[in-house]
Amino acid sequence: MQQRDKLNTERPEDRQKMIELIAAFMPKSIRVVEQVISLDNKTGTLKLVGIGGISGNDEVYGTVSMVKEESEWKISREEWSNKQH
């Protein structure tokens, strides 16, 4: 079950607590270090570095996969780790 699906099954008050917990671990400062767009301009990947994690001061690494739908970029997958990919 994906995180979004789990949020949809929770009671509203539990859902809010879960969102706050997830947000606490997300990086507070993010910069794009690499951007790759497919030749057909329909998919893309962003490599990110941020400061956050458990201590709030850890360097964390992210990968965001994106798809283009009707001329708008949308996130299809987002991953964060304390290990560089």
C-alpha angles and dihedrals in degrees: 000000000000121000092250092053091050091051090054092057096050126094111259094253092048091046091055092051091049092050090051091050093049091047091053090063097044118101115265096204120041134179130183112237099174136016123191123183121189119245091249090052092232101109136032143178129213122199110205139187121201143170116237133069125133097326094039090234102067122116108242131187126219139191120198120190115201137189128200114233119180093338094311125107114230131184112248097174137004126191131179129189141164088232122079113243 
